[in-house]
C-alpha cells in the first residue's frame, strides 16, 4: 500500500530540510536513487518507509516537495496512523499546502 503527498516549506535545500526533520523525530537519512536522484527517507514504524524526493519546485510562498509512503505487508501500523504521524511531523517543519498527489514510484 502506498500514498503520496506534496507540501510547501521554506527550505530550498534538501540538506537543510534533512537537518530540520532530524530535529523533530524519527531518524531521517539521505539517499540516492537512479530514478529520483537524492532523497530523504525515514522508517517511522517497522515495514513503513517515507521518502521525500529532492529537486523541490520554487513556488510563490516557498518550495514544493513531493513525498511518498510505502508500507509492506509486515507493517502492523494502519495507514491512517502513519499519515497522521507524518502530517504531525510536517506541521512542525513547518510545512503547509499538504496535498495528496498521485503516487510516483
C-alpha positions in Angstrom: 0.0 0.0 0.0 1.3 3.5 -0.8 0.3 7.1 -0.5 1.9 10.3 -1.8 1.9 13.9 -0.8 3.2 17.3 -1.8 3.9 20.1 0.7 5.4 23.5 0.7 8.0 24.7 3.2 10.7 27.4 3.4 13.7 25.0 3.0 15.2 25.4 -0.5 18.0 22.9 0.4 17.2 19.3 0.9 20.2 19.2 3.3 18.6 21.8 5.5 15.2 20.1 5.3 17.0 16.9 6.4 18.6 18.7 9.4 15.2 20.1 10.4 13.4 16.7 10.1 16.0 15.0 12.3 15.4 17.7 15.0 11.7 16.7 15.0 11.7 13.0 15.3 12.4 9.6 13.7 15.8 9.1 12.0 15.9 10.6 8.6 18.7 9.5 6.2 19.9 11.0 2.9 19.9 8.5 0.0 20.3 8.4 -3.8 18.1 6.8 -6.4 18.9 6.2 -10.1 15.4 7.4 -11.0 14.7 10.1 -8.4 18.1 11.5 -7.5 18.7 12.4 -3.9 16.0 11.9 -1.3 15.4 11.9 2.4 13.9 8.8 4.0 12.7 7.5 7.3 11.3 4.3 8.7 9.0 5.6 11.3 7.4 2.1 12.0 8.6 -1.4 11.1 7.5 -2.0 7.5 6.8 1.6 6.7 9.0 4.0 4.7 8.6 7.7 4.0 10.6 9.3 1.2 10.9 13.0 0.3 12.5 13.5 -3.1 15.0 16.2 -3.9 14.6 18.9 -6.5 11.8 21.0 -5.0 9.9 23.4 -7.2 10.1 27.0 -6.3 6.6 28.4 -5.7 5.3 31.8 -4.7 5.4 31.0 -0.9 8.3 28.6 -0.6 9.5 25.3 -2.0 7.2 22.4 -3.0 8.5 18.9 -2.3 6.9 15.6 -3.1 6.9 12.6 -0.9 5.6 9.0 -0.8 4.8 6.5 1.9 5.2 2.8 1.2 4.2 0.1 3.6 4.9 -3.6 3.3 2.8 -6.5 4.4 4.9 -6.7 7.6 3.7 -3.3 8.7 1.3 -3.5 11.6 0.6 0.2 11.8 -2.5 1.3 9.9 -2.0 3.7 7.0 -4.2 6.3 8.8 -1.8 6.2 11.8 1.2 6.6 9.5 -0.5 9.5 7.7 -1.4 11.2 11.0 2.2 10.9 12.4 3.7 12.1 9.1 1.4 15.1 9.0 2.3 16.0 12.6 6.0 16.0 11.7 5.3 18.1 8.6 3.3 20.6 10.6 6.4 21.2 12.8 8.8 21.8 9.9 6.5 23.9 9.3 5.0 22.7 6.1 1.8 23.9 4.6 -0.4 23.2 1.5 -0.1 19.5 2.2 -1.9 17.7 -0.5 -2.4 14.1 -1.7 -0.9 13.6 -5.1 -0.7 10.7 -7.5 1.9 8.1 -6.4 5.1 8.5 -8.4 7.1 5.3 -8.0 
